[in-house]
Amino acid sequence: MKGRNFIKRLLLWGLLLVALSACERKAEEPAATLLQIDGRVVSLAQFLGEFAKTLPQGQALPDEQRLELKRSFLVQLIDRELALGEAERLHVQLLPEELEEVVQESRRDYPDGAFEQMLSQRGLSIEQWRHKLEQNLLMEKVVRETVYARVSVLEEEVSAYFQAHGEEFNRPEQVRARQILVATEEEGQSLLEQLRQGEEFAALARQHSLSPDSEQGGDLGFFARGQMPPEFDATVFALAAGQLSELVKSDYGYHIFFVEEHRKAVNLPLEAVAEDIRRTLQAQKEEQAYHAWLQELRSRATIVVDWELLQ
């Protein structure tokens, strides 16, 4: 949930929680108040209007499923407003350049006008989107500075994880191979002869193979014993790197294999995987700390929800 992944999650959240200017100070009494957080309110009409934008268009949902989605959406809204309130209390602010960096990154892959069109289809103006993005980045910043900054992973924790999960870092013998699959033995023998005369394997696979991997030149990637059908293993693991197989019959048809690389079985030492373990533990701790932080904010706030209005 850290860094760029967390920002992407917040960007998506911003599109879902579109212009809920939500929890604004009560300027006038709404007809039906769904949510109050420390005097800030969200009306039922506000909530339903924005909730409708999160649903797939043209798809009817059972009442029970719709109610569950409403509850989940409301909980997300509550947590978001609690985080923004905490940012205000701690005077955490988003710098203009921090916002502009993510704006440019978000628009980068869209041709001229396409980004605005995408927002329009979601019922958003560019100004509304920027406002929500600013709020979401502010939320990410307060979480990073007040929650993640207190999280660290000790070396002994890395070692303990390695001892408890050592089997995860044992890599079995692997082979990287390509295949060509055809329907008849005659075609297979013809292609095999062309390969022996120097034709490129990947090119013939793209032209003739019936297997879905034909678009990748028949590339099966790396695999260990037991991940492919037995007749595959019996052939490719017996070949040296650079060797071509004979024609192999299976339930799928007739195969030709070419082995590109062998990897020996290896037990990776702690030094080789320490950073991966550290990142895993860091992410776990951050997730736990984030939820504990939200729970603390909930316990300090006065939250009133009229759940019956959701029915």
Secondary structure as the mmCIF struct_conf table of DSSP 4:
data_model
#
loop_
_struct_conf.conf_type_id
_struct_conf.id
_struct_conf.beg_label_comp_id
_struct_conf.beg_label_asym_id
_struct_conf.beg_label_seq_id
_struct_conf.end_label_comp_id
_struct_conf.end_label_asym_id
_struct_conf.end_label_seq_id
HELX_RH_AL_P HELX_RH_AL_P1 GLY A 3 LEU A 16
TURN_TY1_P TURN_TY1_P1 LEU A 17 ALA A 19
BEND BEND1 CYS A 23 CYS A 23
STRN STRN1 GLU A 24 ARG A 25
BEND BEND2 ALA A 27 GLU A 28
BEND BEND3 ALA A 31 ALA A 32
STRN STRN2 THR A 33 ILE A 37
TURN_TY1_P TURN_TY1_P2 ASP A 38 GLY A 39
STRN STRN3 ARG A 40 SER A 43
HELX_RH_AL_P HELX_RH_AL_P2 LEU A 44 ALA A 52
TURN_TY1_P TURN_TY1_P3 LYS A 53 THR A 54
BEND BEND4 LEU A 55 LEU A 55
HELX_LH_PP_P HELX_LH_PP_P1 PRO A 56 PRO A 56
TURN_TY1_P TURN_TY1_P4 GLN A 57 GLY A 58
HELX_RH_AL_P HELX_RH_AL_P3 ASP A 63 ARG A 89
TURN_TY1_P TURN_TY1_P5 LEU A 90 HIS A 91
HELX_RH_AL_P HELX_RH_AL_P4 PRO A 96 ARG A 107
TURN_TY1_P TURN_TY1_P6 ARG A 108 ASP A 109
BEND BEND5 TYR A 110 TYR A 110
TURN_TY1_P TURN_TY1_P7 ASP A 112 GLY A 113
HELX_RH_AL_P HELX_RH_AL_P5 ALA A 114 GLN A 121
TURN_TY1_P TURN_TY1_P8 ARG A 122 GLY A 123
HELX_RH_AL_P HELX_RH_AL_P6 ILE A 126 THR A 146
TURN_TY1_P TURN_TY1_P9 VAL A 147 VAL A 147
HELX_RH_3T_P HELX_RH_3T_P1 TYR A 148 ARG A 150
HELX_RH_AL_P HELX_RH_AL_P7 GLU A 155 ALA A 164
BEND BEND6 HIS A 165 HIS A 165
HELX_RH_3T_P HELX_RH_3T_P2 GLY A 166 PHE A 169
STRN STRN4 ASN A 170 ARG A 171
HELX_LH_PP_P HELX_LH_PP_P2 PRO A 172 GLU A 173
STRN STRN5 GLN A 174 VAL A 182
BEND BEND7 ALA A 183 ALA A 183
HELX_RH_AL_P HELX_RH_AL_P8 GLU A 185 ARG A 196
TURN_TY1_P TURN_TY1_P10 GLN A 197 GLY A 198
HELX_RH_AL_P HELX_RH_AL_P9 PHE A 201 HIS A 208
BEND BEND8 SER A 211 SER A 211
HELX_RH_3T_P HELX_RH_3T_P3 PRO A 212 GLN A 216
TURN_TY1_P TURN_TY1_P11 GLY A 217 GLY A 218
STRN STRN6 ASP A 219 ALA A 224
TURN_TY1_P TURN_TY1_P12 ARG A 225 GLY A 226
BEND BEND9 GLN A 227 MET A 228
HELX_RH_AL_P HELX_RH_AL_P10 PRO A 230 VAL A 236
TURN_TY1_P TURN_TY1_P13 PHE A 237 ALA A 238
BEND BEND10 LEU A 239 LEU A 239
HELX_LH_PP_P HELX_LH_PP_P3 ALA A 240 ALA A 240
TURN_TY1_P TURN_TY1_P14 ALA A 241 GLY A 242
STRN STRN7 LEU A 244 LEU A 244
STRN STRN8 VAL A 248 SER A 250
TURN_TY1_P TURN_TY1_P15 ASP A 251 TYR A 252
STRN STRN9 GLY A 253 ARG A 263
STRN STRN10 VAL A 266 ASN A 267
HELX_RH_AL_P HELX_RH_AL_P11 LEU A 270 ARG A 300
BEND BEND11 ALA A 301 ALA A 301
STRN STRN11 ILE A 303 VAL A 305
HELX_RH_3T_P HELX_RH_3T_P4 TRP A 307 LEU A 310
#
